[in-house]
Amino acid sequence: AYDFGEIDWDEFWQVVKGDGPCNRERLKARNDAWDKGAWVREAAVAYAEKKSQRKESKVA
């Protein structure tokens, strides 16, 4: 069972504005994942460009 009572509206709005518990850790984890995934995005762009060039050379 959950323990609940009156809503602390000050705390609620702090969380909504991004100042909640673990917010900094959550954002750091997301930023780290974005940085570590850069090679995947770069590879996808390179593959798309290569595929596009092949398609253009077949048409010409």
mmJSON file of the N, C-alpha and C atoms, coordinates in Angstrom:
{"data_MODEL":{"atom_site":{
"group_PDB":["ATOM","ATOM","ATOM","ATOM","ATOM","ATOM","ATOM","ATOM","ATOM","ATOM","ATOM","ATOM","ATOM","ATOM","ATOM","ATOM","ATOM","ATOM","ATOM","ATOM","ATOM","ATOM","ATOM","ATOM","ATOM","ATOM","ATOM","ATOM","ATOM","ATOM","ATOM","ATOM","ATOM","ATOM","ATOM","ATOM","ATOM","ATOM","ATOM","ATOM","ATOM","ATOM","ATOM","ATOM","ATOM","ATOM","ATOM","ATOM","ATOM","ATOM","ATOM","ATOM","ATOM","ATOM","ATOM","ATOM","ATOM","ATOM","ATOM","ATOM","ATOM","ATOM","ATOM","ATOM","ATOM","ATOM","ATOM","ATOM","ATOM","ATOM","ATOM","ATOM","ATOM","ATOM","ATOM","ATOM","ATOM","ATOM","ATOM","ATOM","ATOM","ATOM","ATOM","ATOM","ATOM","ATOM","ATOM","ATOM","ATOM","ATOM","ATOM","ATOM","ATOM","ATOM","ATOM","ATOM","ATOM","ATOM","ATOM","ATOM","ATOM","ATOM","ATOM","ATOM","ATOM","ATOM","ATOM","ATOM","ATOM","ATOM","ATOM","ATOM","ATOM","ATOM","ATOM","ATOM","ATOM","ATOM","ATOM","ATOM","ATOM","ATOM","ATOM","ATOM","ATOM","ATOM","ATOM","ATOM","ATOM","ATOM","ATOM","ATOM","ATOM","ATOM","ATOM","ATOM","ATOM","ATOM","ATOM","ATOM","ATOM","ATOM","ATOM","ATOM","ATOM","ATOM","ATOM","ATOM","ATOM","ATOM","ATOM","ATOM","ATOM","ATOM","ATOM","ATOM","ATOM","ATOM","ATOM","ATOM","ATOM","ATOM","ATOM","ATOM","ATOM","ATOM","ATOM","ATOM","ATOM","ATOM","ATOM","ATOM","ATOM","ATOM","ATOM","ATOM","ATOM","ATOM","ATOM","ATOM"],
"id":[1,2,3,4,5,6,7,8,9,10,11,12,13,14,15,16,17,18,19,20,21,22,23,24,25,26,27,28,29,30,31,32,33,34,35,36,37,38,39,40,41,42,43,44,45,46,47,48,49,50,51,52,53,54,55,56,57,58,59,60,61,62,63,64,65,66,67,68,69,70,71,72,73,74,75,76,77,78,79,80,81,82,83,84,85,86,87,88,89,90,91,92,93,94,95,96,97,98,99,100,101,102,103,104,105,106,107,108,109,110,111,112,113,114,115,116,117,118,119,120,121,122,123,124,125,126,127,128,129,130,131,132,133,134,135,136,137,138,139,140,141,142,143,144,145,146,147,148,149,150,151,152,153,154,155,156,157,158,159,160,161,162,163,164,165,166,167,168,169,170,171,172,173,174,175,176,177,178,179,180],
"type_symbol":["N","C","C","N","C","C","N","C","C","N","C","C","N","C","C","N","C","C","N","C","C","N","C","C","N","C","C","N","C","C","N","C","C","N","C","C","N","C","C","N","C","C","N","C","C","N","C","C","N","C","C","N","C","C","N","C","C","N","C","C","N","C","C","N","C","C","N","C","C","N","C","C","N","C","C","N","C","C","N","C","C","N","C","C","N","C","C","N","C","C","N","C","C","N","C","C","N","C","C","N","C","C","N","C","C","N","C","C","N","C","C","N","C","C","N","C","C","N","C","C","N","C","C","N","C","C","N","C","C","N","C","C","N","C","C","N","C","C","N","C","C","N","C","C","N","C","C","N","C","C","N","C","C","N","C","C","N","C","C","N","C","C","N","C","C","N","C","C","N","C","C","N","C","C","N","C","C","N","C","C"],
"label_atom_id":["N","CA","C","N","CA","C","N","CA","C","N","CA","C","N","CA","C","N","CA","C","N","CA","C","N","CA","C","N","CA","C","N","CA","C","N","CA","C","N","CA","C","N","CA","C","N","CA","C","N","CA","C","N","CA","C","N","CA","C","N","CA","C","N","CA","C","N","CA","C","N","CA","C","N","CA","C","N","CA","C","N","CA","C","N","CA","C","N","CA","C","N","CA","C","N","CA","C","N","CA","C","N","CA","C","N","CA","C","N","CA","C","N","CA","C","N","CA","C","N","CA","C","N","CA","C","N","CA","C","N","CA","C","N","CA","C","N","CA","C","N","CA","C","N","CA","C","N","CA","C","N","CA","C","N","CA","C","N","CA","C","N","CA","C","N","CA","C","N","CA","C","N","CA","C","N","CA","C","N","CA","C","N","CA","C","N","CA","C","N","CA","C","N","CA","C","N","CA","C","N","CA","C","N","CA","C","N","CA","C"],
"label_alt_id":[null,null,null,null,null,null,null,null,null,null,null,null,null,null,null,null,null,null,null,null,null,null,null,null,null,null,null,null,null,null,null,null,null,null,null,null,null,null,null,null,null,null,null,null,null,null,null,null,null,null,null,null,null,null,null,null,null,null,null,null,null,null,null,null,null,null,null,null,null,null,null,null,null,null,null,null,null,null,null,null,null,null,null,null,null,null,null,null,null,null,null,null,null,null,null,null,null,null,null,null,null,null,null,null,null,null,null,null,null,null,null,null,null,null,null,null,null,null,null,null,null,null,null,null,null,null,null,null,null,null,null,null,null,null,null,null,null,null,null,null,null,null,null,null,null,null,null,null,null,null,null,null,null,null,null,null,null,null,null,null,null,null,null,null,null,null,null,null,null,null,null,null,null,null,null,null,null,null,null,null],
"label_comp_id":["ALA","ALA","ALA","TYR","TYR","TYR","ASP","ASP","ASP","PHE","PHE","PHE","GLY","GLY","GLY","GLU","GLU","GLU","ILE","ILE","ILE","ASP","ASP","ASP","TRP","TRP","TRP","ASP","ASP","ASP","GLU","GLU","GLU","PHE","PHE","PHE","TRP","TRP","TRP","GLN","GLN","GLN","VAL","VAL","VAL","VAL","VAL","VAL","LYS","LYS","LYS","GLY","GLY","GLY","ASP","ASP","ASP","GLY","GLY","GLY","PRO","PRO","PRO","CYS","CYS","CYS","ASN","ASN","ASN","ARG","ARG","ARG","GLU","GLU","GLU","ARG","ARG","ARG","LEU","LEU","LEU","LYS","LYS","LYS","ALA","ALA","ALA","ARG","ARG","ARG","ASN","ASN","ASN","ASP","ASP","ASP","ALA","ALA","ALA","TRP","TRP","TRP","ASP","ASP","ASP","LYS","LYS","LYS","GLY","GLY","GLY","ALA","ALA","ALA","TRP","TRP","TRP","VAL","VAL","VAL","ARG","ARG","ARG","GLU","GLU","GLU","ALA","ALA","ALA","ALA","ALA","ALA","VAL","VAL","VAL","ALA","ALA","ALA","TYR","TYR","TYR","ALA","ALA","ALA","GLU","GLU","GLU","LYS","LYS","LYS","LYS","LYS","LYS","SER","SER","SER","GLN","GLN","GLN","ARG","ARG","ARG","LYS","LYS","LYS","GLU","GLU","GLU","SER","SER","SER","LYS","LYS","LYS","VAL","VAL","VAL","ALA","ALA","ALA"],
"label_asym_id":["A","A","A","A","A","A","A","A","A","A","A","A","A","A","A","A","A","A","A","A","A","A","A","A","A","A","A","A","A","A","A","A","A","A","A","A","A","A","A","A","A","A","A","A","A","A","A","A","A","A","A","A","A","A","A","A","A","A","A","A","A","A","A","A","A","A","A","A","A","A","A","A","A","A","A","A","A","A","A","A","A","A","A","A","A","A","A","A","A","A","A","A","A","A","A","A","A","A","A","A","A","A","A","A","A","A","A","A","A","A","A","A","A","A","A","A","A","A","A","A","A","A","A","A","A","A","A","A","A","A","A","A","A","A","A","A","A","A","A","A","A","A","A","A","A","A","A","A","A","A","A","A","A","A","A","A","A","A","A","A","A","A","A","A","A","A","A","A","A","A","A","A","A","A","A","A","A","A","A","A"],
"label_entity_id":["1","1","1","1","1","1","1","1","1","1","1","1","1","1","1","1","1","1","1","1","1","1","1","1","1","1","1","1","1","1","1","1","1","1","1","1","1","1","1","1","1","1","1","1","1","1","1","1","1","1","1","1","1","1","1","1","1","1","1","1","1","1","1","1","1","1","1","1","1","1","1","1","1","1","1","1","1","1","1","1","1","1","1","1","1","1","1","1","1","1","1","1","1","1","1","1","1","1","1","1","1","1","1","1","1","1","1","1","1","1","1","1","1","1","1","1","1","1","1","1","1","1","1","1","1","1","1","1","1","1","1","1","1","1","1","1","1","1","1","1","1","1","1","1","1","1","1","1","1","1","1","1","1","1","1","1","1","1","1","1","1","1","1","1","1","1","1","1","1","1","1","1","1","1","1","1","1","1","1","1"],
"label_seq_id":[1,1,1,2,2,2,3,3,3,4,4,4,5,5,5,6,6,6,7,7,7,8,8,8,9,9,9,10,10,10,11,11,11,12,12,12,13,13,13,14,14,14,15,15,15,16,16,16,17,17,17,18,18,18,19,19,19,20,20,20,21,21,21,22,22,22,23,23,23,24,24,24,25,25,25,26,26,26,27,27,27,28,28,28,29,29,29,30,30,30,31,31,31,32,32,32,33,33,33,34,34,34,35,35,35,36,36,36,37,37,37,38,38,38,39,39,39,40,40,40,41,41,41,42,42,42,43,43,43,44,44,44,45,45,45,46,46,46,47,47,47,48,48,48,49,49,49,50,50,50,51,51,51,52,52,52,53,53,53,54,54,54,55,55,55,56,56,56,57,57,57,58,58,58,59,59,59,60,60,60],
"pdbx_PDB_ins_code":[null,null,null,null,null,null,null,null,null,null,null,null,null,null,null,null,null,null,null,null,null,null,null,null,null,null,null,null,null,null,null,null,null,null,null,null,null,null,null,null,null,null,null,null,null,null,null,null,null,null,null,null,null,null,null,null,null,null,null,null,null,null,null,null,null,null,null,null,null,null,null,null,null,null,null,null,null,null,null,null,null,null,null,null,null,null,null,null,null,null,null,null,null,null,null,null,null,null,null,null,null,null,null,null,null,null,null,null,null,null,null,null,null,null,null,null,null,null,null,null,null,null,null,null,null,null,null,null,null,null,null,null,null,null,null,null,null,null,null,null,null,null,null,null,null,null,null,null,null,null,null,null,null,null,null,null,null,null,null,null,null,null,null,null,null,null,null,null,null,null,null,null,null,null,null,null,null,null,null,null],
"Cartn_x":[0.842,0.0,0.887,0.384,1.116,0.684,1.634,1.353,1.207,0.032,-0.174,-0.997,-0.907,-1.64,-1.822,-1.832,-1.978,-0.759,-0.998,0.089,0.851,2.168,3.036,3.25,2.466,2.471,3.8,4.496,5.819,6.78,6.774,7.623,7.19,5.894,5.365,5.881,5.773,6.187,7.702,8.441,9.9,10.262,9.583,9.831,9.443,8.302,7.86,8.878,9.468,10.453,11.825,11.976,13.23,14.149,13.659,14.502,14.061,13.723,13.247,14.375,14.025,15.039,15.602,16.896,17.602,17.579,17.115,17.038,18.415,19.379,20.732,21.32,21.107,21.62,20.939,19.631,18.893,19.393,19.568,20.047,21.475,22.313,23.685,23.678,22.847,22.767,22.299,21.322,20.836,21.904,22.609,23.67,24.814,25.169,26.218,25.802,24.559,24.066,24.085,23.719,23.745,25.179,26.107,27.509,28.066,27.754,28.255,27.611,26.436,25.75,26.094,27.017,27.367,27.878,28.665,29.225,28.128,27.053,25.951,25.263,25.021,24.389,25.282,26.59,27.525,27.563,27.558,27.571,26.29,25.16,23.886,23.875,24.418,24.489,25.417,26.573,27.524,26.905,26.19,25.537,24.481,23.688,22.648,23.269,24.368,25.038,25.603,26.21,26.782,25.684,24.581,23.452,22.882,22.792,22.282,23.208,24.522,25.485,25.395,25.21,25.065,23.819,22.734,21.475,21.63,22.315,22.522,23.418,24.429,25.333,24.628,23.664,22.899,21.959,21.413,20.481,21.229,22.43,23.196,23.779],
"Cartn_y":[-1.176,0.0,1.239,2.259,3.521,4.449,5.203,6.204,7.534,8.118,9.384,10.316,11.569,12.587,13.799,14.932,16.166,16.378,16.925,17.208,18.438,18.315,19.46,20.163,21.197,21.85,22.52,23.013,23.6,22.539,21.382,20.288,19.834,19.738,19.324,20.229,21.532,22.469,22.511,22.247,22.143,20.966,19.85,18.672,18.958,19.59,19.92,20.824,21.74,22.67,22.029,20.758,20.053,19.991,20.297,20.273,19.16,18.021,16.907,15.994,14.98,14.031,13.262,13.105,12.345,13.013,14.24,14.87,15.043,15.502,15.695,14.36,13.309,11.989,11.482,11.693,11.244,11.963,13.282,14.042,13.655,13.397,12.98,11.64,10.717,9.409,9.556,10.416,10.63,11.278,12.272,12.93,11.964,11.135,10.139,9.155,8.705,7.779,8.442,9.706,10.441,10.521,10.857,10.968,9.619,8.563,7.232,6.702,7.201,6.757,7.568,8.512,9.374,8.547,7.517,6.725,6.015,5.638,4.966,5.944,7.166,8.172,8.521,8.657,8.965,7.836,6.599,5.45,5.393,5.708,5.694,6.755,7.929,8.994,8.57,8.012,7.567,6.481,5.549,4.482,5.052,5.992,6.6,7.35,8.06,8.779,7.804,6.734,5.729,5.071,4.754,4.13,5.087,6.362,7.373,7.517,7.504,7.615,6.411,5.225,4.021,4.113,4.59,4.712,5.714,6.841,7.862,7.342,6.538,6.028,4.988,4.263,3.302,4.02,5.162,5.93,6.592,7.057,7.802,6.921],
"Cartn_z":[0.0,0.0,0.0,-0.579,-0.656,0.464,0.973,1.99,1.275,1.335,0.644,1.503,1.196,1.945,1.055,1.667,0.903,0.007,-1.16,-2.093,-1.628,-1.616,-1.336,-2.674,-2.933,-4.239,-4.552,-3.534,-3.777,-4.317,-3.682,-4.148,-5.541,-5.766,-7.063,-8.172,-7.993,-9.04,-9.194,-8.117,-8.254,-9.158,-8.973,-9.803,-11.249,-11.466,-12.823,-13.516,-12.759,-13.328,-13.513,-13.148,-13.376,-12.184,-11.012,-9.823,-8.885,-9.466,-8.662,-8.225,-7.435,-6.99,-8.187,-8.216,-9.26,-10.636,-10.747,-12.057,-12.681,-11.893,-12.438,-12.902,-12.1,-12.462,-13.73,-13.84,-15.019,-16.269,-16.161,-17.312,-17.684,-16.685,-16.977,-17.704,-17.271,-17.924,-19.367,-19.6,-20.969,-21.839,-21.298,-22.058,-22.356,-21.382,-21.606,-22.698,-22.659,-23.679,-25.054,-25.129,-26.399,-26.925,-26.05,-26.457,-26.914,-26.174,-26.53,-27.81,-28.161,-29.37,-30.603,-30.482,-31.62,-32.792,-32.532,-33.628,-34.413,-33.746,-34.435,-35.382,-34.895,-35.752,-36.936,-36.679,-37.762,-38.79,-38.327,-39.229,-40.053,-39.451,-40.172,-41.27,-40.973,-41.984,-43.121,-42.782,-43.801,-44.675,-44.066,-44.825,-45.766,-45.268,-46.103,-47.281,-47.035,-48.126,-49.153,-48.68,-49.575,-50.409,-49.763,-50.462,-51.504,-51.156,-52.079,-53.286,-53.054,-54.154,-55.08,-54.522,-55.348,-56.218,-55.618,-56.351,-57.494,-57.232,-58.256,-59.375,-59.04,-60.076,-60.95,-60.411,-61.208,-62.166,-61.739,-62.564,-63.711,-63.468,-64.48,-65.542],
"occupancy":[1.0,1.0,1.0,1.0,1.0,1.0,1.0,1.0,1.0,1.0,1.0,1.0,1.0,1.0,1.0,1.0,1.0,1.0,1.0,1.0,1.0,1.0,1.0,1.0,1.0,1.0,1.0,1.0,1.0,1.0,1.0,1.0,1.0,1.0,1.0,1.0,1.0,1.0,1.0,1.0,1.0,1.0,1.0,1.0,1.0,1.0,1.0,1.0,1.0,1.0,1.0,1.0,1.0,1.0,1.0,1.0,1.0,1.0,1.0,1.0,1.0,1.0,1.0,1.0,1.0,1.0,1.0,1.0,1.0,1.0,1.0,1.0,1.0,1.0,1.0,1.0,1.0,1.0,1.0,1.0,1.0,1.0,1.0,1.0,1.0,1.0,1.0,1.0,1.0,1.0,1.0,1.0,1.0,1.0,1.0,1.0,1.0,1.0,1.0,1.0,1.0,1.0,1.0,1.0,1.0,1.0,1.0,1.0,1.0,1.0,1.0,1.0,1.0,1.0,1.0,1.0,1.0,1.0,1.0,1.0,1.0,1.0,1.0,1.0,1.0,1.0,1.0,1.0,1.0,1.0,1.0,1.0,1.0,1.0,1.0,1.0,1.0,1.0,1.0,1.0,1.0,1.0,1.0,1.0,1.0,1.0,1.0,1.0,1.0,1.0,1.0,1.0,1.0,1.0,1.0,1.0,1.0,1.0,1.0,1.0,1.0,1.0,1.0,1.0,1.0,1.0,1.0,1.0,1.0,1.0,1.0,1.0,1.0,1.0,1.0,1.0,1.0,1.0,1.0,1.0],
"B_iso_or_equiv":[0.0,0.0,0.0,0.0,0.0,0.0,0.0,0.0,0.0,0.0,0.0,0.0,0.0,0.0,0.0,0.0,0.0,0.0,0.0,0.0,0.0,0.0,0.0,0.0,0.0,0.0,0.0,0.0,0.0,0.0,0.0,0.0,0.0,0.0,0.0,0.0,0.0,0.0,0.0,0.0,0.0,0.0,0.0,0.0,0.0,0.0,0.0,0.0,0.0,0.0,0.0,0.0,0.0,0.0,0.0,0.0,0.0,0.0,0.0,0.0,0.0,0.0,0.0,0.0,0.0,0.0,0.0,0.0,0.0,0.0,0.0,0.0,0.0,0.0,0.0,0.0,0.0,0.0,0.0,0.0,0.0,0.0,0.0,0.0,0.0,0.0,0.0,0.0,0.0,0.0,0.0,0.0,0.0,0.0,0.0,0.0,0.0,0.0,0.0,0.0,0.0,0.0,0.0,0.0,0.0,0.0,0.0,0.0,0.0,0.0,0.0,0.0,0.0,0.0,0.0,0.0,0.0,0.0,0.0,0.0,0.0,0.0,0.0,0.0,0.0,0.0,0.0,0.0,0.0,0.0,0.0,0.0,0.0,0.0,0.0,0.0,0.0,0.0,0.0,0.0,0.0,0.0,0.0,0.0,0.0,0.0,0.0,0.0,0.0,0.0,0.0,0.0,0.0,0.0,0.0,0.0,0.0,0.0,0.0,0.0,0.0,0.0,0.0,0.0,0.0,0.0,0.0,0.0,0.0,0.0,0.0,0.0,0.0,0.0,0.0,0.0,0.0,0.0,0.0,0.0],
"pdbx_formal_charge":[null,null,null,null,null,null,null,null,null,null,null,null,null,null,null,null,null,null,null,null,null,null,null,null,null,null,null,null,null,null,null,null,null,null,null,null,null,null,null,null,null,null,null,null,null,null,null,null,null,null,null,null,null,null,null,null,null,null,null,null,null,null,null,null,null,null,null,null,null,null,null,null,null,null,null,null,null,null,null,null,null,null,null,null,null,null,null,null,null,null,null,null,null,null,null,null,null,null,null,null,null,null,null,null,null,null,null,null,null,null,null,null,null,null,null,null,null,null,null,null,null,null,null,null,null,null,null,null,null,null,null,null,null,null,null,null,null,null,null,null,null,null,null,null,null,null,null,null,null,null,null,null,null,null,null,null,null,null,null,null,null,null,null,null,null,null,null,null,null,null,null,null,null,null,null,null,null,null,null,null],
"auth_seq_id":[1,1,1,2,2,2,3,3,3,4,4,4,5,5,5,6,6,6,7,7,7,8,8,8,9,9,9,10,10,10,11,11,11,12,12,12,13,13,13,14,14,14,15,15,15,16,16,16,17,17,17,18,18,18,19,19,19,20,20,20,21,21,21,22,22,22,23,23,23,24,24,24,25,25,25,26,26,26,27,27,27,28,28,28,29,29,29,30,30,30,31,31,31,32,32,32,33,33,33,34,34,34,35,35,35,36,36,36,37,37,37,38,38,38,39,39,39,40,40,40,41,41,41,42,42,42,43,43,43,44,44,44,45,45,45,46,46,46,47,47,47,48,48,48,49,49,49,50,50,50,51,51,51,52,52,52,53,53,53,54,54,54,55,55,55,56,56,56,57,57,57,58,58,58,59,59,59,60,60,60],
"auth_comp_id":["ALA","ALA","ALA","TYR","TYR","TYR","ASP","ASP","ASP","PHE","PHE","PHE","GLY","GLY","GLY","GLU","GLU","GLU","ILE","ILE","ILE","ASP","ASP","ASP","TRP","TRP","TRP","ASP","ASP","ASP","GLU","GLU","GLU","PHE","PHE","PHE","TRP","TRP","TRP","GLN","GLN","GLN","VAL","VAL","VAL","VAL","VAL","VAL","LYS","LYS","LYS","GLY","GLY","GLY","ASP","ASP","ASP","GLY","GLY","GLY","PRO","PRO","PRO","CYS","CYS","CYS","ASN","ASN","ASN","ARG","ARG","ARG","GLU","GLU","GLU","ARG","ARG","ARG","LEU","LEU","LEU","LYS","LYS","LYS","ALA","ALA","ALA","ARG","ARG","ARG","ASN","ASN","ASN","ASP","ASP","ASP","ALA","ALA","ALA","TRP","TRP","TRP","ASP","ASP","ASP","LYS","LYS","LYS","GLY","GLY","GLY","ALA","ALA","ALA","TRP","TRP","TRP","VAL","VAL","VAL","ARG","ARG","ARG","GLU","GLU","GLU","ALA","ALA","ALA","ALA","ALA","ALA","VAL","VAL","VAL","ALA","ALA","ALA","TYR","TYR","TYR","ALA","ALA","ALA","GLU","GLU","GLU","LYS","LYS","LYS","LYS","LYS","LYS","SER","SER","SER","GLN","GLN","GLN","ARG","ARG","ARG","LYS","LYS","LYS","GLU","GLU","GLU","SER","SER","SER","LYS","LYS","LYS","VAL","VAL","VAL","ALA","ALA","ALA"],
"auth_asym_id":["A","A","A","A","A","A","A","A","A","A","A","A","A","A","A","A","A","A","A","A","A","A","A","A","A","A","A","A","A","A","A","A","A","A","A","A","A","A","A","A","A","A","A","A","A","A","A","A","A","A","A","A","A","A","A","A","A","A","A","A","A","A","A","A","A","A","A","A","A","A","A","A","A","A","A","A","A","A","A","A","A","A","A","A","A","A","A","A","A","A","A","A","A","A","A","A","A","A","A","A","A","A","A","A","A","A","A","A","A","A","A","A","A","A","A","A","A","A","A","A","A","A","A","A","A","A","A","A","A","A","A","A","A","A","A","A","A","A","A","A","A","A","A","A","A","A","A","A","A","A","A","A","A","A","A","A","A","A","A","A","A","A","A","A","A","A","A","A","A","A","A","A","A","A","A","A","A","A","A","A"],
"auth_atom_id":["N","CA","C","N","CA","C","N","CA","C","N","CA","C","N","CA","C","N","CA","C","N","CA","C","N","CA","C","N","CA","C","N","CA","C","N","CA","C","N","CA","C","N","CA","C","N","CA","C","N","CA","C","N","CA","C","N","CA","C","N","CA","C","N","CA","C","N","CA","C","N","CA","C","N","CA","C","N","CA","C","N","CA","C","N","CA","C","N","CA","C","N","CA","C","N","CA","C","N","CA","C","N","CA","C","N","CA","C","N","CA","C","N","CA","C","N","CA","C","N","CA","C","N","CA","C","N","CA","C","N","CA","C","N","CA","C","N","CA","C","N","CA","C","N","CA","C","N","CA","C","N","CA","C","N","CA","C","N","CA","C","N","CA","C","N","CA","C","N","CA","C","N","CA","C","N","CA","C","N","CA","C","N","CA","C","N","CA","C","N","CA","C","N","CA","C","N","CA","C","N","CA","C","N","CA","C","N","CA","C"],
"pdbx_PDB_model_num":[1,1,1,1,1,1,1,1,1,1,1,1,1,1,1,1,1,1,1,1,1,1,1,1,1,1,1,1,1,1,1,1,1,1,1,1,1,1,1,1,1,1,1,1,1,1,1,1,1,1,1,1,1,1,1,1,1,1,1,1,1,1,1,1,1,1,1,1,1,1,1,1,1,1,1,1,1,1,1,1,1,1,1,1,1,1,1,1,1,1,1,1,1,1,1,1,1,1,1,1,1,1,1,1,1,1,1,1,1,1,1,1,1,1,1,1,1,1,1,1,1,1,1,1,1,1,1,1,1,1,1,1,1,1,1,1,1,1,1,1,1,1,1,1,1,1,1,1,1,1,1,1,1,1,1,1,1,1,1,1,1,1,1,1,1,1,1,1,1,1,1,1,1,1,1,1,1,1,1,1]
}}}
